[in-house]
């Protein structure tokens, strides 16, 4: 990820290693819980895997784990691979921030997980967003972002929304209640989705502002 001092590089290595292990552990824990429930009820484990991967929370955490893992591997920073690019890591930071905020505002009050589900829930929705944002702030090179990057970043959540609605229409399974067209109707889902996308754009724009501020460079034309 660009040049940095040896001490900072070592700190990034150990931070990314610890955070990536925690991310993979949380994802593994959540997958085990989903599959265990499916197995106990005699349902398809393949179907459980697809359900697991249907949640934006899971996808955002997988991307975060991949980005963190990329910076752990020797030589990855200098070669500037896909998951070490500042624009890519910043996009993931926006996704996982959306996960944390949307969960706290829209979902947390709807259920009370217990035991290991509570642990996985807190790791995926609370701990990892904070750890990844701190990683982005401390270790990702700044002054590389442009305002137009936000449009590209918004493509992933937009495509996810299309997928979730198509899957819901086909199988009646919606990952989140606020996009359940069967219960709410498409007009309300469109309104809810627009609000969430506006929130995402606001998060993304804030990251660009912070990037330019920390980069201590004058604003450059897009």
C-alpha positions, 0 to 999 in steps of 0.5 A, a space after each residue: 500500500 504505497 511506501 511507509 516506514 518500517 515501523 508502521 509497516 510492521 504495525 500494519 502487518 500485525 494489526 491486519 493479521 489480528 483483524 483478519 483472523 477475527 473477521 474470518 473467525 466471526 464469519 466462520 462462526 456465523 456460517 457454522 450457526 446457520 448450517 447447524 440450524 439447517 442440519 438440525 431441521 433437516 434442511 439443505 446445507 447448500 441452501 443454508 450456504 446461499 442464505 448465508 451469502 445473501 446478507 449484505 453484512 456477510 458480503 461486506 465482512 468477507 470483503 473486509 477480511 480479504 482486504 485485511 488478509 491482502 496486507 498481511 501477505 509478504 510483498 502485497 503492499 508494494 505490488 499494489 494488488 486489487 484489495 490493497 488499492 486505496 479506492 478499493 479499501 475505501 469502498 469496503 470501508 464505506 460498505 462495512 460502515 453502512 453495515 454497522 449504522 444500518 444494523 444499529 438504526 434498523 435491525 438491532 431492536 428486532 431480535 435478542 441473540 444469545 450465546 455464540 450467535 450474540 458473539 457473532 452478531 457483535 463481531 460482524 456488526 459492531 467490532 469489524 466496522 470499527 476495526 476496519 475503519 481504524 485500519 483505513 484511517 491509519 494505514 491506507 494511503 490518503 489523497 488518492 480518492 476522487 469525488 467520482 469514486 463514490 459513483 463506482 462504489 455505489 454500484 455494489 450495493 445497488 447490484 446487491 439490492 437488485 439481486 436481493 429483490 429478484 431472489 425474494 420475488 423468486 423464492 419469497 426470501 428477503 434478507 432484510 425486512 425493509 426490502 421485503 416487497 411481499 410484505 411492504 410492496 415495491 413502492 415502500 421498498 423503493 422508498 426504503 432503498 432510496 433512503 439507504 442508498 442516500 445514507 451510503 452516498 453520505 458515508 462515501 462522501 465523508 470518507 473522501 473528505 477525510 481522505 483529502 483532509 488527512 492527505 494534506 493536499 489541496 482539493 483537486 479537480 475530479 
